[in-house]
């Protein structure tokens, strides 16, 4: 990681063809504001590209990305020895958590964990949250309604998914700020190459605190059970097989981190996109049946998770190039989602787009476990926020979050008419 940051600082100000095709540009706020030109450039110049800065293959065509996520290994955590060799031995605590999560494992281990977790993460459990999501959205809006302005990330999009995941896990609502901070620190390890030793130690502390927190929850639940997901994880059993305590903790962290930052990102970028296309908002307000396809298009157009990683186990040929065993591969889901071969007019926001099988939630074995919950949260959030009368982007203060994987905002100020209420979506 330190090497990458060094190389970026060395080259980023000089014209360099490798830099022009490198994903490290996503750490630049101007590129983050609209990464489609970068993705089109990489895809049309070199769709299976060796990124010298990230030391990884970068895949940008829809068909190729599909092939990568279907065929390559998701088990990509470095071993303790490899981390030590890179001077990152301290990160062992984090990789040992990640190694027990389904996102970073292959079958048969993945199949076992996914079956046990899915047996508890049911459509009924998700549907049962809709009342809580509505009430929570209402409470968050009520705090700001008289002000006539909101900073959406802070006031709505960060707290809402955090509270919802907390309710789903079955942890006390008062713990939400701490859980939110831990999740955000943990997510930083995926896509923000900090070199600040103070920050590294804070992130490691957060990982340790979060692990201890969930271990305590498990002990408490033995004497005071509840209907939450952690308790359900502990009791999940298929053919006599159960999750170990460390697996319960790792996957509770997976759900917390996976479910919080991503959903925050979708709510913010989705709302921003609509406010930037105001002519498309009214039809959504008038007809609730338009909301589901609109959410799919917002996911395609501004995918919250820009990319995911895989590793090649056996030499693999793709796009006329040979990828050697052991080499890492980045599948750029967001680039696949704007591939003109798959999506006609990919840079056009078309809320009624037909045949919109985007890859924003991944595909196949690792398809997002929380997709239904995210769609529900997004739907309720948009329905509520779009009812704010005269809702507009504030003239200043929009800020992109510097992160290589999640394309989100750190600040999204909006204004609306204070006190009044708009009409409900029909
Ligand atoms: C807008 C919101 C979300 C987006 C865009 C998103 C995106 C993704 C993507 C792209 C993957 C697959 C990654 C890969 O193949 O390497 C994934 C997997 C996963 N997501 Fe989500 N996610 C979202 C929300 C959630 C929520 C709310 C939860 C939990 C409550 C969640 C839990 C998971 C888990 C556990 C996996 C791993 C599944 C597996 O490996 O079998 N996600 N997500």
Boltz pocket constraint, residues with backbone or C-beta under 6 A from the ligand:
constraints:
  - pocket:
      binder: B
      contacts: [[A, 69], [A, 74], [A, 102], [A, 103], [A, 104], [A, 114], [A, 165], [A, 254], [A, 255], [A, 256], [A, 258], [A, 259], [A, 260], [A, 262], [A, 263], [A, 266], [A, 303], [A, 304], [A, 305], [A, 308], [A, 309], [A, 333], [A, 359], [A, 360], [A, 361], [A, 362], [A, 363], [A, 365], [A, 366], [A, 367], [A, 368], [A, 369], [A, 370], [A, 371], [A, 373], [A, 374]]
      max_distance: 6.0
